[in-house]
Amino acid sequence: MKIAIVGASGAVGQEFLQVLEERAFPIDELLLFGSQRSAGRTYVFRGKEHEVKLLQHNDDFRGVDIAFVSAGSGTSKEFAETITKHGTVMIDNSSAFRMDEDVPLVVPECNAEDALCRPRGIIANPNCTTIMMVVVLQCLERLSHIRRIHVASYQAASGAGAAAMAELEQQYREVLDGRPVTVDKFAYQLAYNVIPQIDAFTDNGYTKEEMKMFNETKKIMHTDALCSAMCVRVPSLRSHSEAVWAETEEPVSPEAFAEAIRQGQGVQLMDDPANKVYPMPLFLAGKDDVYVGRIRKDLANENGLTFWLVGDQIKKGAALNAVQIAEWLLAHDKRFCSVG
């Protein structure tokens, strides 16, 4: 297997390297690509140094089986044809192609089979908040069809990249030292604050991040369920949290849903409120699964449940989900089965 990572120096690119090593993904040759700024840097993978090559419009992707791409939607759109023209499967972490009809949008626990139909050679990795939510909702959908979803997300600084994490830490130091606060990566100071805006606002008053959850949930789950979201940036470093209210066609008991979580894939039940046991981002960074707690009936809807979830959005919400797509291809796609 010849594998490429585009955007190798970014937070998700670095997570790709870690996840591929952790999961012993079969790689015979690894290529790293980046911008002018990161070209020439070296990273160690499985004891060997690899140099980041400048991403260019050439034949560098000839012979590459799978390319994990996390360099922003502009780069993905510009280089998609260059990456895929020799048959490389491009697993793209940006928003560039997610809602294109001829590009599958895949969360393996929900719709892995969609990855087999990729006429452009591209598979899109969903938005991190959507990934974490649908992994859990899939467990509920198996019990009764979901009609409506309301969700409030509490998104860590790392969702805006490594530089945003550094800025939050810097802001805390500046506040405590009584110095002017640096504000660059966020609209406002995030330290000691929450910001009810992630991405730009659209004409309907929702942000692009909130509309991603509306649109992507329908595409991934092949559902008519409507999702109304409020996405908020909070001053934690890593791992996103979400409070979810879901209405089903038939009533589902909290006990039945909890059991579905226990039996589900990619999810863990962490729900013992009497002993103050529930998911928190401080303790779940670096974990593979999405953790679920505070499961209870919705007091405002007899067919509703409400619950709390936490997941590492750089790991499961980005790199791990993409690698799991690749693992599924190795096991089920005829092109890769002999390798998997």
NORNOR-V715626 format. One record per helix or strand of 2 or more residues. SS is the DSSP state (H for helix, E for strand). FROM is the first residue (numbers start at 1). TO is the last residue. Records with the same first field share a line. If there is no record, write none. Layout:
# NORNOR-V715626
SS->FROM-TO + FROM-TO
This chain:
# NORNOR-V715626
E->2-6 + 29-34 + 42-45 + 48-54 + 66-69 + 89-92 + 104-106 + 122-125 + 146-155 + 194-195 + 226-234 + 240-248 + 267-269 + 290-297 + 304-311
H->11-22 + 73-84 + 108-116 + 128-141 + 157-160 + 162-177 + 208-221 + 254-263 + 273-275 + 281-284 + 315-332
